[in-house]
Amino acid sequence: MYFLETRNVVKQYANHLALNKVSISVPRGKIFGLLGPNGAGKTTLIRIINRITAPDSGEVIIDGRPSQPSDIYRIGYMPEERGLYKKMKVGEQAVYLSRLKGLSAIEAKKRLQLWFEKFGIMPWWNKKLEELSKGMQQKVQFIVTLIHEPDLLIFDEPFSGFDPINTEQLKQEILELKSAGRTIIFSTHNMASVEEICDEIALIDKATVVLAGNVDEVRSRFKSNTFNISVLNDDFAPSPDVFSVLSLSQGQHKTLNVRIRKTKDIGNSDLLKILAEKNEVFSFSEELPSMNEVFLKVVNNAGDD
């Protein structure tokens, strides 16, 4: 079920505890959001998964067994600090980096040209990297990350510096990689992207996992019993003993949009039934917090401890 697990991973740097018994479980073939404020420990955990550094204690499990050196060939890692050579020609260094991942020069060039054509950057093959825009450079980095077709892809802030069009293109490519069976760790501060593409998340704050689970389930955990309803404009009858009215606004076609919050401990079906007894209800939906709201609530509450 899980392609990657970390179990009670601890990492200490001098007087700084970077990770404190961090355990995450990344489902096979899913997109896993690794979230947290700056300095929380996300990058340290990613480096341990990539075997760039080792944990002081705890273990990394890949495909059901302890991680081993050869696993680096099954991982594609796109760090937040891009690592391409500015003075080197784009195609030349892309082939070089692909060969480091185990591809032959012929196979590397064949795969790279297909991806360069797909991303519209083939005309820049023989240009120096410094001649490319930041967005084009990031496209090259993205391609090099996945060119060896790894089982696990780790993207650290992949949309940083991209305009909306290129962000959407990259987002769709990541979703296609998921459809092809790849397991993906997606580290970002952009909570809207988390809602759009992540299946599961873990939120790290101050070296510790403070929240984890399915994205929809996590949002449901923080719901505030708030609902949005649409009723006939001249037909709205409040029920103060059941709900409070938070806001009212005029809708279309003689409707009234009402935001309410339950004050009585009743199920959603019972609430709708009570509303329908006194009003002509056109729509009824529960309001879930955004991932950004969840993020702020959890991190701010942790800061109060």
C-alpha positions as CSV (number, residue, x, y, z in Angstrom):
1,M,0.0,0.0,0.0
2,Y,2.8,2.4,0.9
3,F,5.7,3.0,-1.4
4,L,7.6,5.1,1.1
5,E,7.6,5.3,4.9
6,T,9.7,7.1,7.4
7,R,9.6,5.7,10.9
8,N,10.6,7.8,13.9
9,V,13.3,9.7,12.0
10,V,15.5,11.9,14.2
11,K,18.1,14.4,12.9
12,Q,20.1,16.8,15.1
13,Y,22.5,19.5,13.9
14,A,24.6,20.9,16.8
15,N,22.0,22.6,19.0
16,H,19.2,22.4,16.5
17,L,16.8,19.5,16.4
18,A,15.7,19.3,12.7
19,L,13.5,16.2,12.9
20,N,11.9,14.7,16.1
21,K,10.6,11.2,15.5
22,V,9.1,12.0,12.2
23,S,6.9,9.3,10.6
24,I,5.1,9.6,7.3
25,S,3.4,7.1,5.0
26,V,3.3,7.8,1.3
27,P,0.7,5.7,-0.6
28,R,1.9,4.1,-3.8
29,G,0.7,5.9,-7.0
30,K,-0.5,9.0,-5.1
31,I,0.5,12.6,-4.7
32,F,1.6,13.3,-1.1
33,G,1.9,16.9,0.1
34,L,4.7,17.6,2.5
35,L,3.8,20.9,4.1
36,G,5.2,23.2,6.8
37,P,6.5,26.7,7.4
38,N,10.1,27.6,6.6
39,G,12.6,25.8,8.9
40,A,10.1,23.1,9.9
41,G,12.3,20.2,8.8
42,K,10.8,19.4,5.3
43,T,14.1,19.8,3.4
44,T,16.0,17.8,6.0
45,L,13.5,14.9,5.6
46,I,13.7,15.1,1.8
47,R,17.5,14.9,2.0
48,I,17.3,11.8,4.2
49,I,14.9,10.1,1.8
50,N,17.3,10.9,-1.0
51,R,20.2,9.5,1.0
52,I,22.0,12.9,0.8
53,T,22.3,12.7,4.6
54,A,21.5,10.0,7.1
55,P,19.2,10.1,10.1
56,D,20.6,9.9,13.6
57,S,17.9,7.3,14.3
58,G,14.8,5.9,12.7
59,E,14.6,4.4,9.3
60,V,13.3,5.0,5.7
61,I,11.3,2.1,4.1
62,I,11.1,2.0,0.3
63,D,8.9,-0.5,-1.3
64,G,8.5,-2.5,1.9
65,R,12.2,-2.8,2.9
66,P,14.9,-0.5,4.4
67,S,16.3,2.0,2.0
68,Q,19.5,1.0,0.3
69,P,22.1,2.9,-1.9
70,S,20.7,1.7,-5.2
71,D,17.3,3.3,-4.4
72,I,18.6,6.7,-5.5
73,Y,18.1,5.5,-9.1
74,R,14.5,5.0,-8.3
75,I,14.1,8.6,-7.1
76,G,13.8,11.8,-9.1
77,Y,14.4,14.9,-7.0
78,M,13.8,18.5,-8.0
79,P,15.1,20.7,-5.2
80,E,13.9,24.2,-4.5
81,E,17.4,25.5,-5.1
82,R,17.8,24.6,-8.8
83,G,21.2,23.1,-9.6
84,L,21.9,23.6,-13.2
85,Y,25.2,24.9,-14.7
86,K,24.7,28.4,-16.1
87,K,27.6,28.4,-18.6
88,M,26.9,24.9,-20.0
89,K,24.8,24.2,-23.0
90,V,21.3,23.1,-22.2
91,G,21.2,19.9,-24.2
92,E,24.7,18.9,-23.2
93,Q,24.1,19.2,-19.5
94,A,20.7,17.5,-19.7
95,V,22.3,14.5,-21.4
96,Y,25.1,14.6,-18.8
97,L,22.7,14.6,-15.8
98,S,20.5,11.9,-17.4
99,R,23.6,9.7,-17.7
100,L,24.3,10.2,-14.0
101,K,20.8,8.6,-13.5
102,G,21.9,5.5,-15.5
103,L,20.8,6.2,-19.0
104,S,23.0,5.7,-22.1
105,A,23.9,8.8,-24.1
106,I,21.7,7.6,-27.0
107,E,18.7,6.8,-24.8
108,A,19.1,10.1,-22.9
109,K,19.1,12.2,-26.0
110,K,16.1,10.4,-27.4
111,R,14.0,10.9,-24.3
112,L,15.2,14.4,-23.8
113,Q,14.3,15.5,-27.3
114,L,10.7,14.2,-26.8
115,W,10.3,16.2,-23.6
116,F,12.0,19.3,-25.0
117,E,9.6,19.2,-27.9
118,K,6.6,18.7,-25.6
119,F,7.7,21.8,-23.5
120,G,8.5,23.9,-26.5
121,I,12.1,24.4,-25.6
122,M,13.9,22.4,-28.4
123,P,15.2,25.6,-30.1
124,W,17.2,26.2,-26.9
125,W,19.1,22.9,-27.0
126,N,22.4,24.4,-28.0
127,K,22.1,27.6,-26.0
128,K,23.8,28.2,-22.7
129,L,21.5,27.9,-19.7
130,E,22.0,31.5,-18.7
131,E,20.4,32.6,-22.0
132,L,17.1,31.0,-20.9
133,S,14.4,32.7,-18.9
134,K,13.9,31.4,-15.3
135,G,10.8,29.6,-16.4
136,M,12.6,27.8,-19.2
137,Q,15.4,26.9,-16.9
138,Q,12.9,25.3,-14.5
139,K,11.3,23.3,-17.3
140,V,14.8,21.9,-18.0
141,Q,15.2,21.0,-14.3
142,F,11.7,19.4,-14.3
143,I,12.6,17.3,-17.4
144,V,15.9,16.1,-15.9
145,T,14.2,15.1,-12.7
146,L,11.9,12.6,-14.4
147,I,13.9,11.6,-17.5
148,H,15.0,8.2,-16.0
149,E,11.3,7.4,-15.2
150,P,11.8,6.9,-11.5
151,D,9.2,5.2,-9.2
152,L,9.3,8.1,-6.7
153,L,9.4,11.8,-7.7
154,I,10.0,14.6,-5.2
155,F,9.2,18.1,-6.2
156,D,10.2,20.9,-3.8
157,E,8.3,24.1,-4.7
158,P,8.0,23.1,-8.4
159,F,5.8,26.1,-9.4
160,S,8.1,28.8,-7.9
161,G,8.6,31.6,-10.4
162,F,6.2,30.2,-13.0
163,D,3.4,32.3,-14.6
164,P,-0.1,30.8,-14.5
165,I,0.1,29.2,-17.9
166,N,3.3,27.3,-17.2
167,T,2.1,26.5,-13.7
168,E,-1.0,24.8,-15.2
169,Q,1.2,22.9,-17.7
170,L,3.4,21.6,-15.0
171,K,0.4,20.7,-12.8
172,Q,-1.1,18.7,-15.6
173,E,2.2,16.9,-16.2
174,I,2.4,16.0,-12.5
175,L,-1.1,14.6,-12.7
176,E,-0.2,12.6,-15.8
177,L,2.8,11.1,-13.9
178,K,0.4,10.1,-11.1
179,S,-1.9,8.4,-13.7
180,A,1.1,6.5,-15.0
181,G,1.6,5.0,-11.6
182,R,4.4,7.3,-10.2
183,T,4.4,8.1,-6.5
184,I,5.0,11.8,-5.9
185,I,6.0,13.9,-2.9
186,F,5.0,17.5,-3.5
187,S,6.5,20.1,-1.1
188,T,5.0,23.6,-1.3
189,H,3.7,26.6,0.5
190,N,0.9,27.0,-2.1
191,M,-2.1,25.6,-0.3
192,A,-4.4,26.0,-3.4
193,S,-2.2,23.6,-5.3
194,V,-2.4,21.1,-2.4
195,E,-6.2,21.1,-2.7
196,E,-6.0,20.7,-6.4
197,I,-3.6,17.8,-6.8
198,C,-2.7,16.2,-3.4
199,D,-4.3,13.0,-2.2
200,E,-2.6,12.9,1.3
201,I,-0.7,15.4,3.3
202,A,1.7,15.6,6.3
203,L,2.2,18.9,8.0
204,I,5.5,19.3,9.8
205,D,6.0,22.2,12.3
206,K,9.0,22.6,14.6
207,A,10.5,19.2,13.6
208,T,7.4,17.3,14.3
209,V,4.4,16.0,12.3
210,V,1.5,17.9,13.7
211,L,-1.2,16.8,11.1
212,A,-1.5,14.0,8.6
213,G,-4.2,12.3,6.5
214,N,-6.4,12.5,3.4
215,V,-6.9,16.0,2.2
216,D,-10.7,15.9,2.2
217,E,-10.7,14.2,5.6
218,V,-8.3,16.8,7.0
219,R,-10.5,19.6,5.8
220,S,-13.5,17.9,7.3
221,R,-11.8,17.6,10.7
222,F,-11.6,21.4,10.9
223,K,-15.1,22.2,9.7
224,S,-17.1,24.8,11.7
225,N,-20.7,23.6,11.1
226,T,-21.1,26.4,8.6
227,F,-23.5,26.0,5.6
228,N,-24.4,28.0,2.5
229,I,-28.0,27.9,1.4
230,S,-30.1,29.5,-1.3
231,V,-33.8,30.1,-0.6
232,L,-36.7,32.0,-2.1
233,N,-36.1,35.6,-1.4
234,D,-39.4,36.3,0.4
235,D,-39.6,32.9,2.0
236,F,-36.7,32.9,4.5
237,A,-37.6,32.0,8.1
238,P,-34.7,31.9,10.6
239,S,-34.6,29.2,13.4
240,P,-32.4,30.7,16.1
241,D,-32.6,27.6,18.3
242,V,-31.2,25.5,15.4
243,F,-28.8,27.9,13.5
244,S,-27.5,31.4,13.6
245,V,-27.4,33.6,10.5
246,L,-23.9,34.8,9.6
247,S,-24.6,36.7,6.4
248,L,-27.3,37.4,3.8
249,S,-26.9,38.5,0.2
250,Q,-29.2,38.9,-2.8
251,G,-29.0,36.1,-5.3
252,Q,-30.2,35.7,-8.8
253,H,-33.8,35.0,-9.9
254,K,-35.4,36.1,-6.7
255,T,-33.2,34.0,-4.4
256,L,-31.5,34.9,-1.2
257,N,-28.0,33.5,-0.3
258,V,-27.7,32.7,3.4
259,R,-24.7,31.7,5.3
260,I,-25.6,29.9,8.6
261,R,-23.9,28.1,11.4
262,K,-25.5,25.2,13.4
263,T,-26.1,26.0,17.0
264,K,-27.8,22.7,17.7
265,D,-26.1,19.3,17.6
266,I,-28.1,17.7,14.8
267,G,-27.1,15.9,11.5
268,N,-26.9,17.7,8.2
269,S,-30.0,15.8,6.9
270,D,-32.0,17.0,9.9
271,L,-30.8,20.5,9.4
272,L,-31.9,20.5,5.8
273,K,-35.3,19.0,6.8
274,I,-35.9,21.9,9.3
275,L,-34.9,24.5,6.7
276,A,-37.2,22.9,4.0
277,E,-40.2,22.9,6.4
278,K,-40.1,26.7,6.5
279,N,-38.3,27.7,3.3
280,E,-38.2,26.8,-0.4
281,V,-34.5,25.6,-0.5
282,F,-32.8,25.7,-3.9
283,S,-29.3,24.7,-2.7
284,F,-27.6,23.5,0.5
285,S,-23.9,22.8,1.0
286,E,-21.5,22.5,3.9
287,E,-18.6,24.9,4.0
288,L,-15.2,23.3,4.5
289,P,-12.1,25.3,5.4
290,S,-9.4,25.7,2.8
291,M,-6.1,24.0,3.3
292,N,-4.6,27.4,3.8
293,E,-7.0,28.0,6.7
294,V,-6.2,24.6,8.1
295,F,-2.4,25.3,7.8
296,L,-2.7,28.6,9.6
297,K,-4.9,27.2,12.3
298,V,-2.6,24.3,13.1
299,V,0.7,26.2,12.9
300,N,-0.6,29.1,14.9
301,N,-2.1,26.8,17.6
302,A,1.2,24.9,17.8
303,G,2.9,28.2,18.3
304,D,0.7,28.9,21.3
305,D,1.8,25.7,23.1
